[in-house]
Amino acid sequence: MNNEWMNILISIDDSYLQHAKDLIESLCEKNSNTKFNIYLIYDKNLNDKSIKELDEFINNNNYGFLKPYYFEASNKNFPIRIEYITKNTYYRLFAPYIIEDNIDRLLYLDCDIICNGSIKDFYNQEFDNNILVACKNIVPNRLEEKFKRRISYLNMKENEIYINAGVLLINLDEYKKFISIEEIYKHIKENEYIFLFQDQDVINSLFKNKIKLANIIYNYQINVIDYGLDMIDCRLVHYSESNKPWNTVKPCFKREIHYYNFLYNHNRKDELKELLKKKYNEYEYYYDYVSRMKNSFSEIDIIIPTYNSKEYLHKALNSIKEQTYKNIAIHLVDD
């Protein structure tokens, strides 16, 4: 069976190398029969050793290809208002002009994301005359009114949706038709004192009428989202705030469980144990909880009767494998 291909864009420095590898590995595991062109836009803060390590990781695991592009940003005045954000966050804005390959779409992903299910439907959807596809930015209830005042500075109307830029499906041809690279630079320079959320504010102010909204499961901002939505169903788990599961800021086990489960299932149990020890006094209880997660949901039996359907069987099995619920037993009945 031929593989599908996805074009993925990332931008990291040396400190995010491991998290980029985790994102890529989770993407490949959750999207069967898919390979990836990983477009990397980087600057002097990602060294040659890190690029080589990432390239070997992708090649050795047969995930696809790494396509690195150096971006000279030392002379660019990109405003940074949040201390844990770097200039890399702006590079996605210039990807359509930097990447030389003849491709029609590109999926940008922040590297504080873990893939938890198939994203094929999201990636292959129609743009419907839009330039971007993205999900709403989720704001805690206590900050909702303050945030409404905040986005008014971007000349956005109250009924217009402010999106989170951590997951962006980009219509490359329409993007380049809509705005030039010089106009983006000019827009940033003229509004640098207005932009609080860096490139996310830039994207919302520039493309507000050209963004198609997607289901929040494709950018599940787990740090701020309410628990009402079943976390098992989210496809892209986004640790969008400063309290990442790999640091010790504001630990919250329930919100971090996807990341811990990822470490446990990828034979990084010692790393998981050390991380939990730094964050929780009862770390042994939490480690035991993660170790039992595979058995925490009831097993579902899936019965597939088959009769002279060899050519369809592979597709049927793959569709089952791509479901987010993993505790299943598949029974094929040859009629």
N, C-alpha and C positions, 0 to 999 in steps of 0.2 A: 504494500500500500504506500502511495506517495505521501511524503510529509508536507504539511502546510508550513508556511513561513510567516513569522511576525517580525516587524521592524520595531525594536525597542530602543528608546533613548534614555540614557542616564548621564549624570554629571556628578563626579565625586572628587574628593581629595584623598590623601593617604589614610586619613582617619576613618573613612567609610568603605575601605576596600572589602572587609569581611562582610559588611552588610549588603554590599552590592552582590557578592557571591551568594549570600543567602537568598536574596530576591531572585536571582537568576535560577538558582537550584529549585526554588519553590515553584517558579513559573513553569519550568520544564516538567516537573513531577505532576502538576495539576492540569497540564494541557497535552494530552496524549497525541502522538503522531505530529508533533509540532517542533520545528526548529526555529532558532532566533538569530536575526542579525542584531547584534548589540552595538548600537552607535554610542560611542563614548566621547563627550566633549569635555576637555580638561584643560588645566593651566599648569603653571610651574609648581603648584602644590600637590600634584600627583607625579611621583617620580617614575623613572623607567622600570625600576624593579617591580613596582606595583602593577604597571601596565602589563609587563611580561607575565607576572603571576596570574593576573586576570585572564589573559589570553590563553595560557596553558590550562587553566581551570576549565574554560569553555571548550577548548579543543579536546582535552583528555577525556571529558565526559560526553563528547559528541553532542553538545548543546547547540552548536551553530558556529557563528563567526563573530569575532570582535573587530569593530571598525572604529579606531580611535581618530579623533580630530583635535588638534591643538588649537586653543583659542587664546589669543594675546589680549589679556584683560588688565594688565598693570597700569595702563594709561586711561582706563575707563572709570568714570566717577559714578559707580553704582551705589546708591544710598543703602546702608545697612542699619536697620533700626532694632533688630532683635539679635541678642548677643550670640546665640547658638547657630545663626544663619551665616553662610559665607557667600562670596560673590558667585559661586557656582549656581546658585539659585536663579540667576539671570540668564544663564547660557541657553536655556531652553527657548528663550525668545528669539534667538538667532540661528537655531538649528536649521530652519528651512533654507537659509542662505549659505550655511556652512557645508552641509552634507551634499556630496556631489552625485550620489547614486540616483538613478531614475526610478524613484518610488513615489507612490501616490499618497501613502499615509504613514504616520509615525506615532507610536504610543510612548509618550513620556511618562516615566514612573519615578517618584522619589524613592530613594534607597532605604527609607525607614518603613518599607512595606514588605509584608509577607503574603504570598499568593496562597489562598485557601480553597480555590476551586477554579473551574474552567472560565477563561475570559474570552473564549472564541466569539461568542455572540456579540460581546461588547466591541471587540476589535474589528469584526467584519460588518458592522452595521452601516447603514446608509447615513451620510452626513445631512441629507435633506436641506441642501443649499446653505449649510452652516460651515464655519471654518474650524470650530472646535467642538468636541464632545467632552463634557465634564460633569461632575456631581456638585451639588450644593455644598457650600461651606457650612459646617455645623457649629453653632455657637451655643454655649451653655445658657440656660434660661435667664440666669442672673445678669448676663451681659447683653441680652438681646436689644434692649433699648439703646444702650451705649453704642452697640455695633451699628444700628440703623443710622445714628447720627454720624458715625464714622464714615460710612460709605456714601453719605450725602456729599462729602468732600470730593468724591470721584465723579460727581454729576450723574449719579445713578438715581433713577426714580425708585420710590418706595416699593413698587410692585416688581422691580427687576431683581433677578436672583444673582447674588454674589456667589461665585463658585470657588471651590478649593482647587488649587493648581497642582496638587501632588499627583493627579492622574489626568492626563490630557491626551486625547486622541486628536491628532492634527491633520487637517486636510492641506497637504503641502502646496499644491498648485494654487488653491484659492487664498491661502495665507499670503503667498508672494504677490498675488494680484491685488490683494486688499491693502497692503502696506509695504513700504520699502524699509530696508535696514536703517537708512538715514532718518526716516520718520520715527522709528522706534527710539533711536538715540535722542532725537530732539524731544520726544514726548517725556522721556525719563528726565532729561535735563531741566525742562520747563516745570516739571511737577515734583521734583525730588524732595521737597519739604512737605508734600502732601502724602507721599507714599509711606505708610506705616508698615504694611505687610509686603514690602519689597516687590518682586516681580508679580506676585499674585494681584496686587493692586493695579499694576501696569496692565496685566491681561484683562482684568475685569473692566477697566476704564476704556481700553482700546476695542475690545471685542464683545461688549455687553449685549449687542443685538445679533451676534453671529455665533452664539453658543447653544448647542443642543444639550438639554439636561438628560442625564442618565440616572438609572436606579442607584441609590446610595450603597447598595451591596458592592459596587465596583470602586468605591472609595470610602470604606467604612472607617471613619475617623474615630477610632476606638477610645482615644483619650478623652473626648468630649461628648460622644454620642450617648444617648440614654440607653438603658439596658432593655428597653421594650422590644427592639428588633432582635430576633434570634441570632446570636453571634455565630451559630453553626453555618448559617446560610451565606455569610459575607464571603465575597470572592477575593477582594483585595483588602487586607487588614492594614490600616495606615496609622502608625504611631506619630501623629501630626504635631504633637506639642513637645515641649522640652523634656517631659518625663518619659524617656524611652525605656523599654524593658531592660536594656543592657546597661543603664546607669542607675544611680541610687536616688534620683529625684522623685519624690512623691510616689513611692511604690504602691501599686494596687494589683494584687495577684490576679483577680478576675479579668482585668483588662489586658494583662500580660500573658495570659494562658496560651494563646496561639504561638507566641514566640518560644515559650518554654517547651511546649509540645514539639515544636520544630527542632529544637536542640536535642531533646530526648530521642526523637525518632531518627536523628542523623548521627548517632553514636558520639554525641558530645556531652555525655552525661557528667563527666568531671567538671566541664565548663559550667554546666547548668547548676551543679551542686555548689560550686564556688560562688556563683552569682547569687543564688538564693541565700547563701550564708551571709553575704554582705548586706542583703536587703531585709531579711526577716529573722527574728529570733527563733521562730518555730520552723526553721528552714527544712528540717527533716520531715515534718508533716506535709509541707508543700511539695517537696520532692516526691514523697510517696503518692501524693494526689496526682501529680503529673504522670508518674509511672503507671497508674491505674486508669488513665484517661481512655485508653483504647477499649477498655471494657465498661466504660461508664454509660454507654448507650446500648439499648436493646438491639440484638442482631436481627436484621430483616432478611428473610429468605426471598430470593427472586427466582421465579420459575419461568424458563423460556422453552416452550414447545417448539420444535423445529422439524420441518419436513421439506426436503429438497430446497433448502434455503442457504446453501453454503456461501453464496456471494453476498448475502446480507448479514451473516452472522457476526463477522468482524466489526461491522459498523454498530450493530446492536450492543455488543459487549463493550465497545469503546464508549458509547453513550452512557452506559451504566457506570463505568469506571470514572467518568468525568463528574459524577454527582458529588456534592460536598459531603453527604452522609457516607461514611466509609465502613461502618460495621455491618457488612453484608455477606451473604452466602449465595452464590449464583449456581442454579441447578439447570443444566441443559437436558431436555427430554427429547430424545430422538423418536419421533412418531413413526 
